[in-house]
Amino acid sequence: MILHSIEAGPVDTRGYLIADEQSREAVIVDVPMESHARFVSLLQQERLHPIAIVLTHGHFDHVGDVAPLARSLGTPVYIHPADAPMLEQPMSNFPGLDLPIEGMKATHLLEGGDVLECGGLRLRIIHAPGHTPGHILLYEMRENILLSGDVLFHSSIGRTDLPGGDYDALMENITKKVLTLSDDTIVYPGHGEATTIGFERNHNPFILEYLEHL
């Protein structure tokens, strides 16, 4: 497996490129503002063939450069149907911000339980609303890695004070879906450094407080 992270944009958002080493097929997960050229360069450098761009959710910092990147690569774009309207109008939930983000219509819609194949890699889609209604995570079973978007961070969780946010839904999905993965699962979040399920289960203050009150 090949895995690269690109951190870009006004709030240091992380996009990822995951690829199968043998087939050279690649999937891009989230496309922050100012990351378009860097993804193109990385694909060329690694001699990879992108088969899909997957968006964990529709917030502007995760879809910032997706329209120009998809147009440049001719690659289909996937998102959960509940967040598809945000992709079409990226600034709709952030009326106070004036950012030049181009909206687009998704090529394909993903539901929880779907599996996206990339060469020998199998990315299972986990629908985990709470940060946004259509937030998804991608779990690669063979390599035991989770691309968590803005659901779970190192020692933190996604914010729920934006339109469509729901704290109880977020915590329920973290505890009932995310924490069912093994402790050695490596978590690559949409912001900040990587972590593991085991570390978050035992040290994340939001998770510990929630579990204590269950």
C-alpha positions in Angstrom: 0.0 0.0 0.0 1.1 3.6 -0.7 -0.3 6.3 1.6 0.5 10.0 1.4 -1.0 13.0 3.2 -1.3 16.5 2.0 -2.0 19.3 4.5 -3.3 22.5 2.9 -5.8 25.3 3.1 -6.7 28.0 5.7 -7.4 25.5 8.6 -4.7 22.9 7.8 -6.9 20.3 6.4 -5.5 16.9 5.5 -6.3 15.1 2.2 -5.0 11.6 1.5 -3.8 9.6 -1.4 -4.1 5.8 -0.9 -2.9 3.4 -3.6 -2.3 -0.2 -4.4 1.4 -0.8 -5.0 0.9 -3.5 -7.6 -2.0 -2.2 -9.7 -0.9 1.5 -9.2 -4.6 2.4 -8.8 -5.2 5.2 -6.4 -8.0 6.9 -4.4 -7.9 10.5 -3.2 -9.7 11.2 0.0 -10.7 14.8 0.6 -9.2 17.7 -1.4 -8.4 20.8 0.7 -8.0 24.3 -0.8 -4.7 24.8 -2.4 -4.0 21.1 -2.8 -4.9 20.5 -6.5 -1.4 20.9 -8.0 0.2 18.9 -5.2 -2.1 15.9 -5.8 -1.4 16.0 -9.5 2.3 16.2 -8.9 2.2 13.3 -6.4 0.2 11.1 -8.8 2.8 11.8 -11.6 5.7 11.3 -9.3 4.4 7.9 -8.1 3.1 6.9 -11.5 -0.4 6.3 -10.1 -3.8 6.0 -11.9 -6.6 7.7 -9.9 -9.9 5.9 -10.0 -11.9 7.9 -7.5 -12.0 11.0 -5.4 -13.9 10.3 -2.1 -15.1 13.1 0.1 -15.6 12.3 3.8 -18.1 15.2 4.0 -19.1 18.4 2.4 -17.5 21.1 4.5 -15.6 23.7 2.4 -12.2 22.9 3.8 -12.5 19.2 2.6 -13.9 20.0 -0.9 -12.0 23.2 -1.6 -10.1 22.0 -4.7 -12.2 19.0 -5.7 -13.9 20.5 -8.8 -10.6 21.6 -10.5 -8.9 18.4 -9.5 -11.7 16.2 -10.8 -11.8 18.2 -14.0 -8.0 17.9 -14.5 -7.9 14.2 -13.8 -11.2 13.1 -15.3 -11.8 11.2 -12.1 -15.3 10.5 -10.6 -16.2 12.1 -7.3 -18.0 10.2 -4.5 -19.9 11.5 -1.5 -22.7 10.4 0.8 -26.2 11.6 -0.5 -26.9 13.6 2.7 -23.8 15.8 2.1 -24.2 16.0 -1.7 -26.0 19.4 -1.5 -23.0 20.9 0.4 -20.7 19.8 -2.4 -22.9 21.6 -4.9 -22.9 24.8 -2.8 -19.8 24.6 -0.5 -20.3 27.9 1.3 -24.0 27.4 2.0 -23.4 26.6 5.6 -20.7 29.3 6.0 -22.5 32.6 5.0 -20.0 34.7 6.8 -17.0 33.5 4.8 -16.2 34.7 1.3 -14.0 32.0 -0.3 -13.7 31.2 -4.0 -14.7 27.5 -3.8 -16.3 26.0 -6.9 -19.2 23.7 -6.3 -19.9 20.6 -8.4 -22.3 17.7 -8.6 -21.1 14.3 -7.3 -20.5 11.6 -9.9 -21.5 8.8 -7.5 -23.2 8.5 -4.1 -21.8 6.2 -1.3 -23.8 4.6 1.5 -22.6 3.0 4.7 -21.6 -0.6 4.0 -20.5 0.1 0.4 -17.0 -1.2 -0.5 -14.8 0.7 -2.9 -12.1 -1.5 -4.5 -8.7 -0.1 -5.5 -6.5 -2.8 -6.9 -6.1 -5.2 -4.0 -7.3 -2.6 -1.4 -10.9 -2.7 -0.2 -12.2 0.5 1.4 -15.3 -0.1 3.4 -17.6 2.9 3.9 -18.8 3.7 7.4 -21.6 6.2 7.7 -21.0 8.1 10.9 -23.2 11.3 11.1 -22.8 13.9 13.8 -20.2 16.3 12.4 -22.4 16.4 9.3 -25.4 14.3 8.4 -23.6 12.5 5.5 -20.1 12.1 7.1 -18.4 8.8 6.1 -15.2 7.1 7.1 -13.1 4.7 5.0 -11.7 1.6 6.6 -9.1 -0.5 4.7 -9.5 -4.0 6.0 -6.2 -5.6 4.9 -3.9 -2.7 6.1 -6.1 -2.0 9.1 -6.3 1.8 8.6 -9.1 4.2 9.1 -9.5 7.6 7.3 -11.7 9.3 9.8 -12.3 12.8 8.3 -13.6 15.1 11.0 -15.2 12.4 13.2 -12.2 11.4 15.3 -8.9 13.2 15.9 -5.9 12.6 18.1 -7.4 13.3 21.6 -10.4 15.0 20.2 -13.6 14.7 18.2 -15.3 16.6 15.4 -17.2 19.8 16.3 -21.0 19.6 16.4 -21.9 23.3 16.6 -22.2 23.8 12.8 -25.4 23.3 10.8 -26.3 19.6 10.7 -24.1 18.8 13.7 -25.4 16.5 16.4 -23.3 15.7 19.4 -25.3 12.6 20.6 -25.2 11.1 17.1 -21.5 11.7 16.8 -20.7 10.1 20.1 -23.0 7.2 19.4 -21.4 6.5 16.1 -17.9 6.8 17.6 -18.7 4.3 20.3 -20.8 1.9 18.4 -19.0 1.9 15.0 -15.5 3.3 15.3 -14.5 1.8 18.6 -15.5 -1.7 17.4 -12.3 -1.7 15.3 -9.2 -3.2 16.8 -7.0 -1.2 19.1 -4.1 -1.4 16.6 -6.1 0.3 13.8 -4.2 3.4 12.6 -6.5 6.4 12.4 -5.6 9.1 9.8 -7.8 12.2 10.6 -8.8 15.2 8.6 -6.8 17.5 10.8 -3.7 16.9 12.9 -1.5 13.8 13.5 -2.4 10.1 13.2 -3.4 8.1 16.2 -4.8 4.6 16.9 -8.1 3.3 18.1 -6.5 1.9 21.2 -5.0 5.3 22.2 -8.3 7.1 21.7 -10.3 4.4 23.5 -8.1 4.8 26.6 -7.1 8.5 26.5 -9.5 10.6 24.4 -11.2 12.8 27.1 -14.4 13.2 25.1 -14.8 9.4 24.7 -13.9 8.7 28.3 -16.4 11.3 29.6 -19.2 10.0 27.3 -18.6 6.3 28.2 -18.5 7.2 31.9 -22.0 8.7 31.6 -23.5 5.8 29.6 
